[in-house]
Amino acid sequence: MLRQVDLAKRLGWQQAYVSRYETGERQLSVDEYVAVALAIGVDPVALLGELLSKHSS
């Protein structure tokens, strides 16, 4: 399990910033989305494709 503080360190962000987007208080920009996906080991393009296919069905 990846904790907020660990993800924040990987990204070079403050933990509070990670918390705010995790709780929906703020939204990620496209470049932030890509950075987070890569930091957690997920292909950002594949993830977006998966989300879009779920919304279109």
Secondary structure, DSSP 8 states (H G I E B T S, - for coil): ---HHHHHHHHT--HHHHHHHHTTSS---HHHHHHHHHHTT--HHHHHHHHHHHHH-
